[in-house]
Amino acid sequence: MGKISSLFIAIVGIGLMLLAGCERTPADGPKKVRWDRDFCESCRMLLSDRHYAAQILDAKGKYHLFDDPSEMLLAFANRYNKDSAAKLYVTDSKSGKWLDARKASYNSGHLTPMGFGYGASEKAGPDSRDFITVLTLLLAGEDGAPAPQKTHTMPGSHNMADTDKHSHTQH
């Protein structure tokens, strides 16, 4: 009986060492959204429209979900812009496929959950705008987007106002 218990302890010990040696890989890529269950970080509405969802993956591996691409862009500018490792994702307004928000093209005129009107696309069209242009317009309150409550500068600037609220035209 002594050999069996020694063998069992040795196997358990080896298993624990193998588990301890495995590092958890950091998160990467967009999080799988639980539609109609996950909440938007900004407005607390449920994420239900697969064509206008967005998310930020911060440097700590934490996901921040949004029900409108513009809410994610404003949250990035207001809270996460100093996180150079942050990854931003938006869904394609036609296919629902997740895209890199910084590489996506944006068009106004969409009926988005929060009424900002910007839909993302993988391919640029004649009226498309890039990430920085849309962010600039949102921060300025142009193109039907509500103006932020505080003065802002572009991400990367050291004078970014520290706010996590913005006004909405629709709820």
Phi and psi in degrees as a GROMACS rama.xvg file:
@    title "Ramachandran Plot"
@    xaxis  label "Phi"
@    yaxis  label "Psi"
@TYPE xy
-63.7908  -38.3225  GLY-2
-69.1884  -37.7522  LYS-3
-66.4112  -45.0265  ILE-4
-68.2512  -34.469  SER-5
-66.3272  -40.9325  SER-6
-64.7385  -41.748  LEU-7
-61.8883  -45.4567  PHE-8
-62.9592  -39.9423  ILE-9
-65.149  -41.7181  ALA-10
-65.9026  -44.0819  ILE-11
-63.0519  -42.478  VAL-12
-61.372  -44.3199  GLY-13
-63.4436  -42.8587  ILE-14
-60.9844  -42.5783  GLY-15
-65.597  -38.8818  LEU-16
-65.0674  -39.7499  MET-17
-64.9316  -42.2456  LEU-18
-65.0689  -40.2442  LEU-19
-66.4121  -31.3676  ALA-20
-76.9001  -16.2253  GLY-21
-82.1033  119.565  CYS-22
-90.4909  145.042  GLU-23
-75.1109  125.03  ARG-24
-73.8869  142.37  THR-25
-65.5559  154.184  PRO-26
-63.5169  147.702  ALA-27
-153.835  143.363  ASP-28
82.1275  168.367  GLY-29
-68.7148  147.168  PRO-30
-75.3646  145.085  LYS-31
-71.1138  118.079  LYS-32
-82.7661  138.141  VAL-33
-93.1231  90.7336  ARG-34
-56.9057  138.142  TRP-35
64.4585  16.4511  ASP-36
-131.444  -37.4477  ARG-37
-82.7086  144.093  ASP-38
-102.723  148.854  PHE-39
-71.0848  133.209  CYS-40
-65.6744  -30.1593  GLU-41
-85.4345  -51.911  SER-42
-106.678  -7.94207  CYS-43
68.7591  13.0758  ARG-44
-76.9569  155.944  MET-45
-70.6389  142.772  LEU-46
-79.0136  115.26  LEU-47
-132.938  -20.7352  SER-48
-96.2658  106.344  ASP-49
-69.2122  -6.36015  ARG-50
-100.791  -4.20965  HIS-51
-137.719  22.2178  TYR-52
-82.3746  160.051  ALA-53
-153.63  161.598  ALA-54
-158.648  154.64  GLN-55
-117.508  134.875  ILE-56
-110.401  108.999  LEU-57
-82.5771  173.696  ASP-58
-62.9717  -21.7755  ALA-59
-85.1828  -0.940806  LYS-60
85.9617  13.7118  GLY-61
-96.4861  135.661  LYS-62
-92.8836  143.977  TYR-63
-128.11  116.899  HIS-64
-100.97  147.478  LEU-65
-140.286  147.686  PHE-66
-94.6544  1.89696  ASP-67
-147.239  132.321  ASP-68
-54.5002  -36.5482  PRO-69
-68.0317  -34.3534  SER-70
-63.3122  -40.5846  GLU-71
-64.1917  -43.1411  MET-72
-62.6524  -42.2723  LEU-73
-68.0334  -39.0049  LEU-74
-63.747  -40.0946  ALA-75
-59.9214  -48.1578  PHE-76
-63.8825  -38.4352  ALA-77
-85.1635  -32.1024  ASN-78
-125.138  -29.8691  ARG-79
-116.642  6.29397  TYR-80
-66.7214  -21.7913  ASN-81
-84.3557  -3.17291  LYS-82
-91.8292  87.0365  ASP-83
-64.7343  -19.0372  SER-84
-89.7902  -2.37494  ALA-85
-62.121  138.108  ALA-86
-110.045  135.631  LYS-87
-117.78  135.33  LEU-88
-131.042  143.236  TYR-89
-134.24  156.135  VAL-90
-92.8776  143.661  THR-91
-64.1225  130.055  ASP-92
-66.5479  -16.0418  SER-93
-100.311  -47.9587  LYS-94
-95.8113  -21.9296  SER-95
81.0571  2.61881  GLY-96
-70.7432  141.915  LYS-97
-74.3434  135.744  TRP-98
-126.901  155.649  LEU-99
-70.093  118.088  ASP-100
-62.0659  -30.797  ALA-101
-73.546  -22.4699  ARG-102
-100.97  -11.1992  LYS-103
-72.0111  159.356  ALA-104
-103.838  150.112  SER-105
-127.001  140.312  TYR-106
-126.12  142.705  ASN-107
-88.0976  172.914  SER-108
94.9019  4.82981  GLY-109
-86.2841  153.9  HIS-110
-92.8666  88.6677  LEU-111
-93.6864  159.982  THR-112
-52.9897  -36.2131  PRO-113
-104.846  6.37625  MET-114
78.8479  12.589  GLY-115
-72.5201  -32.2863  PHE-116
92.8654  -0.73504  GLY-117
-95.2905  125.559  TYR-118
-112.298  145.803  GLY-119
-95.9754  153.316  ALA-120
-145.577  148.715  SER-121
-72.984  -32.2338  GLU-122
-113.371  138.11  LYS-123
-76.2644  141.872  ALA-124
-114.589  -177.069  GLY-125
-62.7149  -30.0887  PRO-126
-104.488  12.7138  ASP-127
-71.893  152.591  SER-128
-124.64  153.19  ARG-129
-88.2787  173.965  ASP-130
-52.7131  -52.6225  PHE-131
-64.8389  -40.2251  ILE-132
-63.356  -46.6476  THR-133
-64.2793  -42.2546  VAL-134
-61.365  -42.5536  LEU-135
-61.9053  -44.3283  THR-136
-64.1664  -41.3506  LEU-137
-63.1695  -43.8521  LEU-138
-66.1778  -28.5583  LEU-139
-86.123  -9.46692  ALA-140
76.9389  22.248  GLY-141
-91.8984  170.131  GLU-142
60.7657  37.6276  ASP-143
81.6521  -4.36619  GLY-144
-79.8197  137.569  ALA-145
-66.5725  141.826  PRO-146
-69.2389  140.105  ALA-147
-61.0107  157.578  PRO-148
-77.0028  -21.6564  GLN-149
-123.619  162.745  LYS-150
-72.8817  136.174  THR-151
-127.315  158.961  HIS-152
-123.01  171.155  THR-153
-66.5635  149.848  MET-154
-54.5255  141.568  PRO-155
100.538  -17.8529  GLY-156
-78.0112  153.735  SER-157
-89.4674  0.369197  HIS-158
-109.192  22.7446  ASN-159
-63.949  128.763  MET-160
-65.537  142.656  ALA-161
-97.4501  92.1948  ASP-162
-138.608  152.721  THR-163
-128.61  23.8451  ASP-164
-126.762  148.695  LYS-165
-146.42  156.866  HIS-166
-80.7412  155.6  SER-167
-124.224  149.977  HIS-168
-87.1387  -22.8902  THR-169
-137.406  147.775  GLN-170
